[in-house]
């Protein structure tokens, strides 16, 4: 796969998975930035409703609590962030729609459900693009992420940067998955993403998209055989209680995107906007560090809780990459070959160092 990825970067034929980064890019918005000295004195008393799909113990939940803390400090207590976890306000799409309608102020979804609004986010679902977080960071903290952020205001949303979801791994209740053949016939819950649906179909699985909040029940009732998520998410949502096998596929790296309702954002003063922006970036750095620490801990914890963990050899990973190459080719044309070339060129720079 690395060979054809490099060919793509040079030859402009394949799409790229532009991964907009998790935390901390200094993503711009089209709104004015406040003066350095305004801050708390210029803030009005406001309550900001912020909801996420994951629970408060997950690194994303810890990041949201840190964000609320920073906003409170910077605004002198005038801006209060009311936090909601574990999909209390709905799944990612429902909360994003609430932002567009102006009935909720903040959410931090995975980029995959947003592909119906900004199709280029689908590049984040391309499999086997990044080998490690350093490659992802270089792309996500660069100009590519900003290009996608710039598409959000037209959808009634403001992006304040990217947090980290991370590398996704496969769990199931049937068998270890170490080769392409092991995917065959498994009914796997996937994200609501055309790229993921086609990729898992190409691997021989039966993809079944559903909201995150429905996964545990679907696994418990055997409606689906498995699911795929980062390790911290697998542990924090106790999927190990209804899944026996964990396969270290590291097949996709996906970010969260920090979203604010444009209707709400446009009501804020420049100083209030500045407070939220700075808090999102600062909390994002904290969240990325926590996420990477937790993923290491989660792997050991899941093993200790009885999950059977298997690695995927480089040879078998290459065969998986080859199986999904036609999917990458297809969506490269649909999502923008120029962006693909730009992303792969950046990955090549990191690998050349």
C-alpha positions as CSV (number, residue, x, y, z in Angstrom):
1,X,0.0,0.0,0.0
2,X,2.9,2.4,0.8
3,X,4.1,1.9,-2.8
4,X,0.8,2.8,-4.4
5,X,0.3,5.7,-1.9
6,X,3.6,7.1,-2.9
7,X,2.7,6.7,-6.6
8,X,-0.5,8.6,-5.9
9,X,1.3,11.4,-4.2
10,X,3.6,11.8,-7.2
11,X,1.1,11.0,-9.9
12,X,-2.1,12.7,-8.7
13,X,-4.3,9.7,-9.3
14,X,-5.5,8.6,-5.9
15,X,-7.4,10.6,-3.2
16,X,-6.0,11.5,-0.1
17,X,-7.2,11.2,3.3
18,X,-6.9,14.6,4.4
19,X,-6.8,14.3,8.1
20,X,-7.5,17.4,9.9
21,X,-5.9,17.3,13.1
22,X,-7.1,16.8,16.5
23,X,-6.2,19.3,18.8
24,X,-4.6,21.9,18.3
25,X,-4.3,23.4,15.0
26,X,-4.7,27.1,15.0
27,X,-7.7,26.8,12.7
28,X,-9.0,30.1,11.7
29,X,-12.6,31.2,11.3
30,X,-14.1,33.9,9.2
31,X,-15.1,35.7,12.4
32,X,-13.1,38.6,13.8
33,X,-10.6,37.9,16.6
34,X,-10.9,40.0,19.7
35,X,-8.3,42.2,21.1
36,X,-5.7,40.7,23.4
37,X,-6.8,42.7,26.4
38,X,-10.6,42.4,26.3
39,X,-11.3,39.0,27.9
40,X,-13.4,38.8,31.0
41,X,-14.3,42.4,31.2
42,X,-15.9,42.3,27.7
43,X,-17.8,39.0,28.2
44,X,-21.5,38.9,29.0
45,X,-23.2,36.4,31.2
46,X,-24.0,33.4,28.9
47,X,-24.7,29.7,29.4
48,X,-23.2,27.5,26.6
49,X,-24.7,24.1,26.1
50,X,-22.0,21.6,25.0
51,X,-22.7,17.9,24.3
52,X,-20.7,14.9,23.0
53,X,-21.4,11.3,22.3
54,X,-18.8,9.8,24.6
55,X,-18.8,9.6,28.4
56,X,-17.0,12.0,30.7
57,X,-14.2,9.6,31.6
58,X,-13.2,9.3,28.0
59,X,-10.3,11.6,26.9
60,X,-12.9,13.5,24.8
61,X,-15.0,14.0,27.9
62,X,-11.9,15.1,29.9
63,X,-11.1,17.5,27.2
64,X,-14.6,19.0,27.3
65,X,-14.4,19.5,31.0
66,X,-11.0,21.2,30.6
67,X,-12.6,23.4,27.9
68,X,-15.4,24.4,30.3
69,X,-12.8,25.2,33.0
70,X,-10.7,27.4,30.8
71,X,-13.7,29.3,29.4
72,X,-14.8,30.0,33.0
73,X,-11.4,31.2,34.0
74,X,-10.8,33.4,30.9
75,X,-14.3,35.0,31.1
76,X,-14.2,35.6,34.9
77,X,-17.1,33.2,35.3
78,X,-19.4,35.1,32.9
79,X,-19.3,32.3,30.2
80,X,-20.5,29.1,31.7
81,X,-20.2,25.9,29.7
82,X,-22.9,23.3,30.6
83,X,-21.6,19.9,29.7
84,X,-23.6,16.8,28.5
85,X,-22.0,13.4,27.9
86,X,-22.9,10.0,26.6
87,X,-25.2,11.3,23.9
88,X,-27.6,12.9,26.4
89,X,-28.5,15.4,23.7
90,X,-28.5,12.9,20.8
91,X,-26.0,11.4,18.5
92,X,-23.4,13.3,16.5
93,X,-25.8,14.2,13.7
94,X,-28.6,15.3,15.9
95,X,-26.3,17.5,17.9
96,X,-24.8,19.0,14.8
97,X,-28.3,19.7,13.4
98,X,-29.1,21.4,16.7
99,X,-26.1,23.6,16.3
100,X,-27.3,24.6,12.8
101,X,-30.7,25.4,14.2
102,X,-29.2,27.4,17.1
103,X,-30.7,25.2,19.9
104,X,-27.3,23.9,21.0
105,X,-24.0,25.8,21.0
106,X,-21.2,23.3,20.9
107,X,-20.5,19.7,19.9
108,X,-17.3,17.7,19.0
109,X,-18.3,15.0,16.6
110,X,-16.1,12.6,14.6
111,X,-15.7,13.9,11.1
112,X,-17.3,10.8,9.5
113,X,-21.0,11.7,10.1
114,X,-20.4,15.2,8.7
115,X,-19.6,13.9,5.1
116,X,-23.2,14.7,4.1
117,X,-22.4,18.4,4.8
118,X,-18.8,18.6,3.8
119,X,-18.0,15.7,1.5
120,X,-14.2,16.2,1.7
121,X,-14.4,14.9,5.4
122,X,-14.8,11.5,3.8
123,X,-11.1,11.4,3.1
124,X,-10.6,10.9,6.9
125,X,-12.2,7.5,6.4
126,X,-9.7,6.3,3.8
127,X,-8.1,3.2,5.3
128,X,-4.3,2.5,5.9
129,X,-3.1,6.1,5.1
130,X,-1.1,6.9,8.3
131,X,1.4,4.6,10.0
132,X,1.6,6.6,13.2
133,X,0.4,9.8,15.0
134,X,3.4,11.8,13.8
135,X,2.3,11.5,10.2
136,X,-1.2,12.4,11.1
137,X,-0.1,15.4,13.1
138,X,1.9,16.8,10.2
139,X,-1.2,16.7,8.0
140,X,-3.8,17.6,10.5
141,X,-2.0,20.6,12.0
142,X,-1.3,21.9,8.5
143,X,-3.2,23.9,5.8
144,X,-5.3,20.9,4.7
145,X,-7.3,20.9,7.9
146,X,-7.9,24.6,7.6
147,X,-9.3,24.1,4.1
148,X,-12.0,21.9,5.5
149,X,-12.7,24.2,8.4
150,X,-13.3,27.0,5.9
151,X,-16.1,25.0,4.4
152,X,-18.1,24.9,7.6
153,X,-19.6,28.4,7.9
154,X,-21.7,27.7,4.7
155,X,-23.3,24.8,6.7
156,X,-24.2,27.0,9.7
157,X,-21.2,25.8,11.7
158,X,-17.9,27.3,12.9
159,X,-14.9,25.0,13.4
160,X,-12.4,25.9,16.2
161,X,-9.9,23.2,15.5
162,X,-9.5,19.4,15.7
163,X,-9.3,17.1,18.6
164,X,-8.1,13.4,18.4
165,X,-10.3,10.4,18.0
166,X,-7.3,8.3,16.9
167,X,-6.5,5.0,15.2
168,X,-9.5,2.6,15.0
169,X,-9.3,-1.1,15.7
170,X,-11.7,-4.0,15.2
171,X,-13.6,-6.0,17.8
172,X,-16.0,-8.9,17.3
173,X,-17.6,-11.8,19.1
174,X,-16.8,-14.5,16.4
175,X,-13.1,-14.9,15.8
176,X,-9.7,-13.2,15.7
177,X,-9.3,-11.1,12.5
178,X,-5.7,-11.2,11.3
179,X,-6.1,-11.7,7.5
180,X,-8.4,-10.5,4.8
181,X,-10.2,-13.8,4.8
182,X,-11.1,-13.4,8.5
183,X,-13.4,-10.4,7.6
184,X,-15.6,-12.5,5.4
185,X,-19.2,-12.7,6.6
186,X,-18.7,-10.6,9.8
187,X,-21.5,-8.0,10.3
188,X,-19.6,-4.9,11.5
189,X,-21.1,-1.7,12.8
190,X,-19.4,1.2,11.0
191,X,-19.6,4.9,10.9
192,X,-22.3,6.5,8.7
193,X,-19.8,7.0,5.9
194,X,-19.9,5.9,2.3
195,X,-16.1,5.3,2.3
196,X,-16.3,3.0,5.3
197,X,-19.2,1.1,3.9
198,X,-17.4,0.4,0.7
199,X,-14.1,-0.4,2.4
200,X,-15.6,-3.0,4.7
201,X,-17.5,-4.5,1.8
202,X,-14.3,-4.7,-0.1
203,X,-12.7,-6.7,2.8
204,X,-15.6,-9.1,2.7
205,X,-17.5,-7.9,5.8
206,X,-21.2,-6.8,5.9
207,X,-21.1,-3.2,7.2
208,X,-24.0,-1.9,9.2
209,X,-24.0,1.8,10.0
210,X,-25.7,3.0,13.1
211,X,-25.4,5.8,15.7
212,X,-22.7,5.4,18.3
213,X,-25.3,5.3,21.1
214,X,-26.8,2.1,19.7
215,X,-23.6,0.1,19.5
216,X,-23.6,-1.7,22.9
217,X,-27.1,-2.9,22.6
218,X,-26.5,-4.1,19.0
219,X,-23.4,-6.0,20.1
220,X,-25.2,-7.5,23.2
221,X,-28.2,-8.7,21.2
222,X,-25.9,-10.0,18.4
223,X,-27.6,-7.7,15.9
224,X,-24.0,-7.1,14.7
225,X,-20.9,-9.2,15.3
226,X,-18.5,-6.4,15.8
227,X,-17.5,-2.8,15.6
228,X,-14.4,-0.6,15.2
229,X,-13.2,2.3,17.3
230,X,-10.1,3.6,19.1
231,X,-9.0,1.7,22.1
232,X,-10.0,4.3,24.6
233,X,-13.5,4.3,23.2
234,X,-13.7,0.5,23.3
235,X,-12.7,0.5,27.0
236,X,-14.7,3.5,28.2
237,X,-17.9,2.1,26.7
238,X,-17.2,-1.4,28.0
239,X,-17.5,-3.1,24.7
240,X,-15.2,-5.8,26.1
241,X,-18.3,-7.0,28.1
242,X,-19.9,-8.1,24.8
243,X,-16.9,-8.7,22.6
244,X,-14.3,-11.4,22.9
245,X,-11.7,-10.5,20.2
246,X,-9.7,-7.3,19.6
247,X,-7.7,-7.1,16.4
248,X,-5.0,-4.4,16.2
249,X,-5.9,-3.3,12.6
250,X,-5.1,0.4,13.1
251,X,-7.0,0.7,9.8
252,X,-8.2,4.3,10.0
253,X,-7.2,7.5,11.9
254,X,-10.1,9.9,12.4
255,X,-10.2,13.2,14.2
256,X,-12.9,15.0,16.1
257,X,-13.8,18.5,14.9
258,X,-14.7,21.2,17.5
259,X,-18.0,22.8,16.3
260,X,-19.8,25.9,17.4
261,X,-23.2,27.0,16.2
262,X,-22.8,29.9,13.7
263,X,-26.0,31.4,14.9
264,X,-24.6,31.5,18.4
265,X,-21.1,32.5,17.2
266,X,-22.4,35.5,15.3
267,X,-24.0,36.8,18.5
268,X,-20.7,36.9,20.4
269,X,-18.4,39.8,20.8
270,X,-14.9,39.5,19.3
271,X,-13.5,39.1,22.8
272,X,-16.0,36.3,23.6
273,X,-15.1,34.6,20.3
274,X,-11.4,34.9,21.3
275,X,-12.0,33.2,24.6
276,X,-13.8,30.2,23.0
277,X,-11.2,29.9,20.3
278,X,-8.2,29.9,22.7
279,X,-10.0,27.5,25.1
280,X,-10.7,25.1,22.3
281,X,-7.1,25.0,21.2
282,X,-5.7,24.8,24.7
283,X,-8.1,22.1,25.8
284,X,-7.4,20.3,22.5
285,X,-3.7,20.0,23.3
286,X,-4.7,18.5,26.7
287,X,-7.1,16.1,25.1
288,X,-4.6,14.8,22.5
289,X,-2.1,14.1,25.2
290,X,-4.7,12.3,27.3
291,X,-6.0,10.3,24.4
292,X,-2.5,9.0,23.5
293,X,-1.8,8.1,27.1
294,X,-5.1,6.4,27.6
295,X,-4.8,4.3,24.4
296,X,-1.7,2.7,25.8
297,X,-3.4,2.0,29.1
298,X,-6.6,0.8,27.5
299,X,-4.8,-1.9,25.5
300,X,-3.4,-3.4,28.7
301,X,-6.7,-3.0,30.5
302,X,-8.6,-4.7,27.8
303,X,-6.2,-7.6,27.9
304,X,-6.5,-7.9,31.7
305,X,-10.3,-7.9,31.4
306,X,-10.1,-11.0,29.2
307,X,-10.2,-9.7,25.6
308,X,-8.1,-11.9,23.2
309,X,-5.8,-9.4,21.3
310,X,-4.2,-10.2,18.1
311,X,-1.7,-8.2,16.0
312,X,-1.8,-7.9,12.2
313,X,1.4,-8.7,10.4
314,X,2.9,-6.2,7.9
315,X,2.2,-8.8,5.1
316,X,-1.4,-9.3,6.0
317,X,-1.9,-5.5,6.4
318,X,-0.5,-5.1,2.9
319,X,-3.1,-7.5,1.6
320,X,-5.9,-5.6,3.4
321,X,-4.6,-2.4,1.8
322,X,-4.6,-3.9,-1.6
323,X,-8.2,-5.1,-1.1
324,X,-9.4,-1.5,-0.3
325,X,-7.3,0.3,-2.9
326,X,-10.2,0.4,-5.4
327,X,-12.3,2.2,-2.8
328,X,-9.6,4.8,-2.3
329,X,-9.3,5.2,-6.1
330,X,-13.1,5.7,-6.4
331,X,-13.5,8.3,-3.7
332,X,-10.3,10.1,-4.7
333,X,-12.1,11.4,-7.8
334,X,-15.3,12.2,-5.9
335,X,-13.6,14.1,-3.0
336,X,-10.9,16.0,-4.8
337,X,-7.6,14.7,-6.3
338,X,-5.8,18.0,-5.6
339,X,-6.4,17.6,-1.9
340,X,-5.4,14.0,-2.1
341,X,-2.1,14.8,-3.7
342,X,-1.4,17.5,-1.2
343,X,-2.1,15.2,1.7
344,X,0.1,12.3,0.5
345,X,2.9,14.7,-0.4
346,X,2.9,15.9,3.3
347,X,3.0,12.3,4.5
348,X,5.9,11.6,2.2
349,X,7.7,14.6,3.7
350,X,7.4,13.1,7.2
351,X,8.5,9.7,6.0
352,X,11.6,11.1,4.3
353,X,12.9,12.8,7.4
